[in-house]
């Protein structure tokens, strides 16, 4: 009886695993997002019209690295412009006592 339960459980796991492995993401990339990414890559020097000149993976990866560096610099500039974060402080005291 115990081996029948174990066999049934193993069969259920094996039958359920393909359904879980083919799950699709719920987010879809829109046309506007693709165009914005292309504009951003072109802003750092990527030229998609050069075609496949034998250096396709290298030039798109280099452009992506430059874009990441540009976004990181913009993020650092934006956070530095706001002011220092400072150190968190706790200003607690005793409970207020009613005056008589």
ROLUMKE-672203 format. One record per residue: residue in one letter; residue number from 0; x, y, z of N, C-alpha, C in turn. Coordinates in Angstrom, 2 decimals. Atoms other than C-alpha are relative to their C-alpha. Example, Ala and Ser with C-alpha at 12.3 -4.5 7.8 and 13.67 -1.06 7.14 Angstrom:
// residues 2
+----+-----+---------+---------+---------+---------+----------+---------+---------+---------+---------+
! aa !   i !  n.east ! n.north !    n.up ! ca.east ! ca.north !   ca.up !  c.east ! c.north !    c.up !
+----+-----+---------+---------+---------+---------+----------+---------+---------+---------+---------+
!  a !   0 !    0.89 !   -1.19 !    0.00 !   12.30 !    -4.50 !    7.80 !    0.90 !    1.20 !    0.00 !
!  s !   1 !   -0.82 !   -1.19 !   -0.06 !   13.67 !    -1.06 !    7.14 !   -0.77 !    1.09 !    0.73 !
+----+-----+---------+---------+---------+---------+----------+---------+---------+---------+---------+
// end
This chain:
// residues 100
+----+-----+---------+---------+---------+---------+----------+---------+---------+---------+---------+
! aa !   i !  n.east ! n.north !    n.up ! ca.east ! ca.north !   ca.up !  c.east ! c.north !    c.up !
+----+-----+---------+---------+---------+---------+----------+---------+---------+---------+---------+
!  x !   0 !    0.82 !   -1.19 !    0.00 !    0.00 !     0.00 !    0.00 !    0.87 !    1.26 !    0.00 !
!  x !   1 !   -0.88 !   -1.16 !   -0.08 !    2.81 !     2.37 !    0.90 !    0.70 !    0.26 !   -1.34 !
!  x !   2 !   -0.67 !   -0.18 !    1.29 !    4.61 !     1.75 !   -2.41 !   -0.96 !    0.52 !   -1.05 !
!  x !   3 !    1.00 !   -0.52 !    0.94 !    1.37 !     2.47 !   -4.29 !   -0.18 !    1.50 !    0.18 !
!  x !   4 !    0.13 !   -1.43 !   -0.28 !    1.07 !     5.87 !   -2.59 !    1.23 !    0.74 !   -0.50 !
!  x !   5 !   -1.25 !   -0.62 !    0.46 !    4.72 !     6.68 !   -3.32 !    0.03 !    0.05 !   -1.52 !
!  x !   6 !    0.03 !    0.03 !    1.46 !    4.30 !     5.63 !   -6.95 !   -0.99 !    1.01 !   -0.55 !
!  x !   7 !    1.00 !   -0.97 !    0.44 !    1.15 !     7.73 !   -7.32 !    0.50 !    1.43 !    0.18 !
!  x !   8 !   -0.54 !   -1.34 !   -0.24 !    2.86 !    10.77 !   -5.79 !    1.10 !    0.33 !   -1.00 !
!  x !   9 !   -1.07 !   -0.23 !    0.98 !    5.89 !    10.37 !   -8.06 !   -0.59 !    0.23 !   -1.38 !
!  x !  10 !    0.64 !   -0.18 !    1.31 !    3.62 !    10.05 !  -11.11 !   -0.64 !    1.37 !   -0.09 !
!  x !  11 !    0.63 !   -1.33 !    0.00 !    1.74 !    13.21 !  -10.11 !    1.04 !    1.10 !   -0.18 !
!  x !  12 !   -1.07 !   -1.00 !    0.13 !    4.99 !    15.15 !   -9.77 !    0.55 !    0.00 !   -1.42 !
!  x !  13 !   -0.53 !    0.08 !    1.36 !    6.27 !    13.91 !  -13.12 !   -0.98 !    0.54 !   -1.03 !
!  x !  14 !    0.99 !   -0.51 !    0.94 !    3.02 !    14.77 !  -14.86 !   -0.19 !    1.51 !    0.14 !
!  x !  15 !    0.19 !   -1.43 !   -0.22 !    2.85 !    18.26 !  -13.32 !    1.22 !    0.82 !   -0.39 !
!  x !  16 !   -1.22 !   -0.77 !    0.27 !    6.47 !    19.27 !  -14.02 !    0.05 !    0.63 !   -1.39 !
!  x !  17 !   -0.03 !   -0.70 !    1.28 !    6.09 !    19.96 !  -17.78 !   -0.89 !    1.23 !   -0.04 !
!  x !  18 !    0.89 !   -1.16 !   -0.01 !    3.19 !    22.30 !  -17.13 !    0.65 !    1.18 !    0.71 !
!  x !  19 !   -0.66 !   -1.07 !   -0.72 !    5.28 !    24.29 !  -14.67 !    1.22 !    0.53 !   -0.74 !
!  x !  20 !   -1.22 !   -0.44 !    0.68 !    8.37 !    24.42 !  -16.87 !   -0.30 !    0.85 !   -1.23 !
!  x !  21 !    0.34 !   -0.79 !    1.17 !    6.54 !    26.00 !  -19.81 !   -0.83 !    1.23 !    0.34 !
!  x !  22 !    0.75 !   -1.18 !   -0.40 !    5.01 !    28.86 !  -17.85 !    0.60 !    1.23 !   -0.68 !
!  x !  23 !   -0.45 !   -1.21 !    0.68 !    5.20 !    32.15 !  -19.71 !   -0.08 !    1.18 !    0.95 !
!  x !  24 !    0.03 !   -1.18 !   -0.84 !    5.89 !    35.51 !  -18.22 !   -1.27 !    0.79 !   -0.29 !
!  x !  25 !    1.24 !   -0.74 !    0.15 !    2.93 !    37.77 !  -17.68 !    0.22 !    1.37 !   -0.64 !
!  x !  26 !   -0.26 !   -1.31 !    0.58 !    4.65 !    40.91 !  -18.96 !    0.42 !   -0.13 !   -1.46 !
!  x !  27 !   -0.33 !   -0.02 !    1.42 !    4.90 !    41.68 !  -22.65 !    0.71 !    1.31 !   -0.32 !
!  x !  28 !   -0.73 !   -1.19 !    0.41 !    7.28 !    44.12 !  -24.28 !   -0.81 !    0.68 !   -1.09 !
!  x !  29 !    0.78 !   -0.74 !    0.99 !    5.45 !    46.82 !  -26.18 !    0.92 !    0.56 !   -1.08 !
!  x !  30 !   -0.75 !   -0.60 !    1.10 !    6.52 !    48.40 !  -29.44 !    0.70 !    1.27 !    0.47 !
!  x !  31 !   -0.59 !   -1.24 !   -0.50 !    7.13 !    51.69 !  -27.65 !    1.24 !   -0.28 !    0.86 !
!  x !  32 !   -1.16 !    0.35 !   -0.83 !    9.50 !    49.99 !  -25.18 !    1.18 !   -0.42 !   -0.86 !
!  x !  33 !   -1.07 !    0.43 !    0.91 !   11.47 !    48.40 !  -28.02 !    0.61 !    1.21 !   -0.70 !
!  x !  34 !   -0.51 !   -1.21 !    0.66 !   11.75 !    51.73 !  -29.85 !    0.81 !    0.86 !    0.96 !
!  x !  35 !   -0.75 !   -0.80 !   -0.98 !   12.84 !    53.52 !  -26.67 !    1.36 !   -0.61 !    0.28 !
!  x !  36 !   -1.28 !    0.67 !   -0.22 !   15.54 !    50.91 !  -26.08 !    0.94 !    0.23 !   -1.19 !
!  x !  37 !   -0.82 !   -0.26 !    1.18 !   16.75 !    51.37 !  -29.66 !    0.51 !    1.43 !   -0.01 !
!  x !  38 !   -0.44 !   -1.40 !   -0.06 !   16.84 !    55.17 !  -29.25 !    1.08 !    0.18 !    1.06 !
!  x !  39 !   -1.01 !   -0.10 !   -1.05 !   18.77 !    54.77 !  -26.01 !    1.33 !   -0.58 !   -0.45 !
!  x !  40 !   -1.24 !    0.60 !    0.50 !   21.30 !    52.45 !  -27.67 !    0.66 !    0.90 !   -1.05 !
!  x !  41 !   -0.57 !   -0.90 !    1.01 !   21.71 !    54.87 !  -30.58 !    0.60 !    1.24 !    0.65 !
!  x !  42 !   -0.54 !   -1.19 !   -0.67 !   22.34 !    57.70 !  -28.09 !    1.42 !   -0.23 !    0.53 !
!  x !  43 !   -1.35 !    0.29 !   -0.48 !   25.52 !    55.92 !  -26.93 !    0.90 !   -0.53 !   -1.12 !
!  x !  44 !   -0.86 !    0.31 !    1.13 !   26.83 !    55.22 !  -30.43 !   -0.30 !   -1.26 !   -0.76 !
!  x !  45 !    0.32 !    1.22 !    0.74 !   25.17 !    52.00 !  -31.58 !   -0.69 !    0.37 !   -1.30 !
!  x !  46 !    0.60 !   -0.25 !    1.31 !   24.31 !    51.99 !  -35.29 !   -0.52 !   -1.32 !   -0.55 !
!  x !  47 !    0.54 !    1.27 !    0.47 !   21.92 !    49.19 !  -36.28 !    0.04 !   -0.15 !   -1.51 !
!  x !  48 !    0.03 !    0.08 !    1.47 !   22.15 !    50.02 !  -39.99 !    1.30 !   -0.52 !   -0.59 !
!  x !  49 !   -1.27 !    0.50 !    0.54 !   25.73 !    48.74 !  -40.31 !   -0.13 !   -1.44 !   -0.45 !
!  x !  50 !    0.20 !    1.37 !    0.43 !   24.34 !    45.25 !  -40.78 !    0.90 !   -0.96 !    0.74 !
!  x !  51 !   -0.83 !    1.03 !   -0.63 !   26.14 !    42.06 !  -39.92 !    1.40 !    0.08 !   -0.60 !
!  x !  52 !   -1.36 !   -0.19 !    0.48 !   29.73 !    43.15 !  -40.39 !    0.97 !   -0.95 !    0.69 !
!  x !  53 !   -0.87 !    0.95 !   -0.67 !   31.06 !    40.21 !  -38.43 !    0.26 !    0.34 !    1.45 !
!  x !  54 !   -0.23 !   -0.40 !   -1.39 !   31.04 !    42.07 !  -35.12 !   -1.31 !    0.29 !    0.72 !
!  x !  55 !    1.31 !   -0.29 !   -0.57 !   27.33 !    42.00 !  -34.28 !   -0.07 !   -0.22 !    1.51 !
!  x !  56 !    0.19 !    0.13 !   -1.45 !   27.42 !    40.51 !  -30.80 !    0.88 !    0.95 !    0.79 !
!  x !  57 !   -0.92 !   -0.85 !   -0.75 !   30.41 !    42.58 !  -29.77 !   -0.46 !    1.45 !    0.05 !
!  x !  58 !    0.37 !   -1.42 !    0.00 !   29.09 !    45.98 !  -30.85 !   -1.29 !    0.25 !    0.78 !
!  x !  59 !    1.22 !   -0.22 !   -0.78 !   25.63 !    45.54 !  -29.32 !    0.29 !   -0.17 !    1.49 !
!  x !  60 !   -0.36 !    0.17 !   -1.41 !   27.17 !    44.29 !  -26.07 !    0.79 !    1.20 !    0.51 !
!  x !  61 !   -0.75 !   -1.19 !   -0.40 !   29.57 !    47.23 !  -25.99 !   -0.93 !    1.20 !    0.16 !
!  x !  62 !    0.97 !   -1.09 !   -0.11 !   26.70 !    49.65 !  -26.63 !   -0.86 !   -0.17 !    1.25 !
!  x !  63 !    0.79 !    0.24 !   -1.21 !   24.68 !    48.01 !  -23.85 !    0.80 !    0.34 !    1.24 !
!  x !  64 !   -0.85 !   -0.35 !   -1.14 !   27.63 !    48.39 !  -21.48 !    0.12 !    1.51 !    0.15 !
!  x !  65 !   -0.05 !   -1.47 !   -0.05 !   27.95 !    52.09 !  -22.40 !   -1.32 !    0.58 !    0.50 !
!  x !  66 !    1.31 !   -0.46 !   -0.44 !   24.21 !    52.54 !  -21.89 !   -0.18 !   -0.24 !    1.50 !
!  x !  67 !    0.08 !    0.28 !   -1.43 !   24.39 !    50.87 !  -18.48 !    0.84 !    0.99 !    0.80 !
!  x !  68 !   -0.86 !   -0.97 !   -0.68 !   27.29 !    53.15 !  -17.50 !   -0.65 !    1.39 !   -0.01 !
!  x !  69 !    0.68 !   -1.30 !    0.10 !   25.33 !    56.20 !  -18.71 !   -1.16 !    0.07 !    0.99 !
!  x !  70 !    1.14 !    0.01 !   -0.92 !   22.25 !    55.19 !  -16.72 !    0.47 !    0.03 !    1.45 !
!  x !  71 !   -0.54 !   -0.02 !   -1.35 !   24.36 !    54.55 !  -13.62 !    0.49 !    1.39 !    0.37 !
!  x !  72 !   -0.47 !   -1.36 !   -0.26 !   25.99 !    57.98 !  -13.92 !   -1.17 !    0.95 !    0.20 !
!  x !  73 !    1.18 !   -0.84 !   -0.18 !   22.58 !    59.62 !  -14.34 !   -0.66 !   -0.26 !    1.34 !
!  x !  74 !    0.61 !    0.34 !   -1.29 !   21.28 !    57.76 !  -11.30 !    0.82 !    0.59 !    1.15 !
!  x !  75 !   -0.85 !   -0.56 !   -1.05 !   24.28 !    58.81 !   -9.20 !   -0.13 !    1.51 !    0.06 !
!  x !  76 !    0.15 !   -1.46 !    0.02 !   23.91 !    62.43 !  -10.32 !   -1.34 !    0.41 !    0.59 !
!  x !  77 !    1.32 !   -0.33 !   -0.53 !   20.22 !    62.40 !   -9.48 !   -0.06 !   -0.17 !    1.51 !
!  x !  78 !    0.03 !    0.20 !   -1.45 !   20.75 !    60.99 !   -6.01 !    0.92 !    0.98 !    0.72 !
!  x !  79 !   -0.91 !   -0.96 !   -0.63 !   23.68 !    63.33 !   -5.29 !   -0.59 !    1.40 !    0.00 !
!  x !  80 !    0.57 !   -1.33 !    0.10 !   21.68 !    66.37 !   -6.37 !   -1.06 !    0.23 !    1.07 !
!  x !  81 !    1.07 !   -0.15 !   -0.99 !   19.00 !    65.71 !   -3.78 !    0.55 !    0.38 !    1.36 !
!  x !  82 !   -0.60 !   -0.32 !   -1.28 !   21.35 !    66.01 !   -0.85 !    0.45 !   -1.27 !    0.70 !
!  x !  83 !   -0.50 !    1.19 !   -0.67 !   23.10 !    63.72 !    1.54 !   -1.11 !   -0.74 !    0.73 !
!  x !  84 !    1.01 !    0.81 !   -0.68 !   21.13 !    60.89 !    3.02 !    0.11 !    0.16 !    1.51 !
!  x !  85 !   -0.18 !   -0.16 !   -1.43 !   22.61 !    61.46 !    6.45 !   -0.10 !   -1.33 !    0.72 !
!  x !  86 !    0.11 !    1.22 !   -0.79 !   22.61 !    58.98 !    9.23 !   -1.33 !    0.03 !    0.74 !
!  x !  87 !    1.28 !    0.01 !   -0.71 !   19.36 !    57.88 !   10.76 !    0.21 !    0.25 !    1.49 !
!  x !  88 !   -0.11 !   -0.31 !   -1.41 !   18.77 !    59.15 !   14.26 !   -1.29 !   -0.37 !    0.70 !
!  x !  89 !    1.15 !    0.29 !   -0.84 !   16.46 !    58.15 !   17.03 !   -0.02 !    1.02 !    1.11 !
!  x !  90 !    0.12 !   -1.01 !   -1.04 !   15.25 !    60.91 !   19.28 !   -1.17 !   -0.39 !    0.90 !
!  x !  91 !    1.06 !    0.43 !   -0.91 !   13.29 !    59.19 !   21.96 !    0.34 !    0.48 !    1.40 !
!  x !  92 !   -0.21 !   -0.43 !   -1.38 !   12.84 !    60.27 !   25.49 !   -0.96 !   -0.73 !    0.91 !
!  x !  93 !    0.94 !    0.62 !   -0.92 !   10.59 !    59.57 !   28.38 !   -1.42 !    0.38 !   -0.39 !
!  x !  94 !    1.40 !   -0.27 !    0.28 !    6.84 !    59.51 !   28.24 !   -0.39 !    1.35 !    0.60 !
!  x !  95 !    0.46 !   -1.29 !   -0.48 !    5.09 !    62.83 !   28.64 !   -0.84 !   -0.19 !    1.26 !
!  x !  96 !    0.76 !    0.07 !   -1.25 !    3.73 !    63.43 !   32.12 !   -0.94 !    1.20 !    0.06 !
!  x !  97 !    0.94 !   -1.13 !   -0.08 !    0.63 !    65.51 !   32.61 !    0.39 !    0.92 !    1.16 !
!  x !  98 !   -0.33 !   -0.95 !   -1.06 !    1.21 !    68.67 !   34.58 !   -1.20 !    0.14 !    0.93 !
!  x !  99 !    1.08 !   -0.11 !   -0.99 !   -0.80 !    69.05 !   37.79 !   -0.27 !    1.38 !    0.38 !
+----+-----+---------+---------+---------+---------+----------+---------+---------+---------+---------+
// end
